[in-house]
Amino acid sequence: MAFGLSTMLAKTETLFASDHASVVSMNLFVALLCACIVLGHLLEETRWMNESITALIIGSCTGIVILLISGGKSSRILVFSEDLFFIYLLPPIIFNAGFQVKKKQFFRNFMTIMLFGAVGTLISFVIISLGAIHFFEKMNIGDLTISDYLAIGAIFSATDSVCTLQVLNQEETPLLYSLVFGEGVVNDATSVVLFNAIQRFDLTHINSTIALEFAGNFFYLFILSTALGVAAGLLSAFIIKTLYFGRHSTDREVALMMLLAYLSYMLAELFHLSSILTVFFCGIVMSHYTWHNVTDKSKVTTKHTFAALSFLAEIFIFLYVGMDALDIEKWDVVRNSPGQSIGVSSILLGLILLGRAAFVFPLSFLSNLTKSSPDEKIDWKKQVTIWWAGLMRGAVSMALAYNQFTTSGHTKLLGNAIMITSTITVVLFSTVVFGLLTKPLVKHLQPPSKRSTTPRSSLDEPLINSGGSYIQNYEPLISSQGQSDYSLDQPISVRMFWNAPSRAIHYYWRKFDNAVMRRIFGGRGVSPIVPGSPVDTSVRQWSEEVEENKEQYTEP
């Protein structure tokens, strides 16, 4: 009896000690997140730094301190978990990207974005995979299979364009921002779909049948994932429009939007689809329909809540990557072969540069052939900016590398350890070195104009009234040059469809959207309005602002 009691007390003490260590770790990590935000704000105007690099450097410095305190045993206060990344941190980032996207610019350049994000990623994947097979087999770095080499291609095809997007001004360079932003999201989705397909198939004996099945599975995941995201977004719009939760509680509206968005991501994971594509298109559909069905207070709350969650998740990821880069276990395995590790990292960086250039410039040339207006063409400065924006590698590459080359974050095999340390080196080098050069390069290639050509960014986004409240969207029919844009009353001829297919498709979509979709799912102009409510007040203010803006836009 006494023995059993002492054993129970010992287990209880161990549990309390473990809980206390977890509390200490979380306190330290939250304090570091606060430090990243404060320092990022203070360094906002600097020529070189941005918040991603700040978080990475703070994480690395913290890792060094922990390494010294622990006597070289560990550099982390949290253990890396793929579930933490894919289930908790990635969803708010991708959803907010879709929710905040400038829909008009995104879909106007949709074919070019898909060309870069899907076809370009496949080209980069092939070049990196073939390069890895050619060089790494000669270096004898370990027993890597054909699946490992193809996984390397998928891992290092995943870009991280956060640094460039923080510098670009989407008011002054809407085309460039739309291409970099859209390509980044589609690229991540394509890389993850490729990676999952590689793990699903036995590629030791590739033949034409397996290759066709692989391609079919890839397109199947792409199409079905997009359809699931659209369906989830439409479901949320229909439920909120029909039940109109805002009559009693704005909290329920916000909570339901957040839960349904997250449910779309988890359903994609459940059915082994691309959760990135699903939650991205769910965000786009929610911003187009659901957001207009909620009350004015809920509009403000959802916009800032989704943006804040995305911001914190990004900082969390870069902070952790900085700490994990100094994990002693992985470096201990490759300690006797530093030359191989440096060589692999250098080759991977070279393949990234080559793979990126191999599709950006040729595909930009092909895209320009289909554009009639000089403003819609991608000149060489924009091409260089797009090429540079995709050179950074980030958390997606890290997570995929851990998935392929470790077991629960640990590895003792030389080849796997070299690939993990090389991935860390590439992520650190590309984020810090390329990231530091991003601001001056982009400012040189895309100098800020003294006066923006676009009056305001409200082509797709909500207006904000003088009280700081979001109100209904306003899409002016008057362009920045003072000429009328195409109207829904104007017929689209075959010639116009041939010369400007994206505009023609947008024309027919707008007609269908206004006639069918918005009547069922709500949206701008058909949201429920209670007389005297904040929404009703906002609409009246919006009408006054529209008249003022129209007069301002048409002034010579």
Secondary structure by P-SEA (a helix, b strand, c coil): caaaaaaaaaaaaaaaaaaaaaaaaaaaaaaaaaaaaaaaaaacccccccaaaaaaaaaaaaaaaaaaaacccccccccccccccccccaaaaaaaaaaacaaaaaaaaaaaaaaaaaaaaaaaaaaaaaaaaacccccccccccaaaaaaaaaaaacccaaaaaacccccccaaaaaaaaaaaaaaaaaaaaaaaaaaacccccccaaaaaaaaaaaaaaaaaaaaaaaaaaaaaaaaaaaaccccccaaaaaaaaaaaaaaaaaaaaaacccaaaaaaaaaaaaaacccccccaaaaaaaaaaaaaaaaaaaaaaaaaaaaacccaaaaaaacccaaaaaaaaaaaaaaaaaaaaacaaaaaaaaaaacccccccccaaaaaaaaaaaccccaaaaaaaaaccccccccccaaaaaaaaaaaaaaaaaaaccccaaaaaaaaacccccccccccccccbbbbcccccccbbbbbcccccccccccccccccaaaaaacaaaaaaaaaaaaaaaccccccccccccccccccaaaaaaaaaaaaaaaaaaaaacc
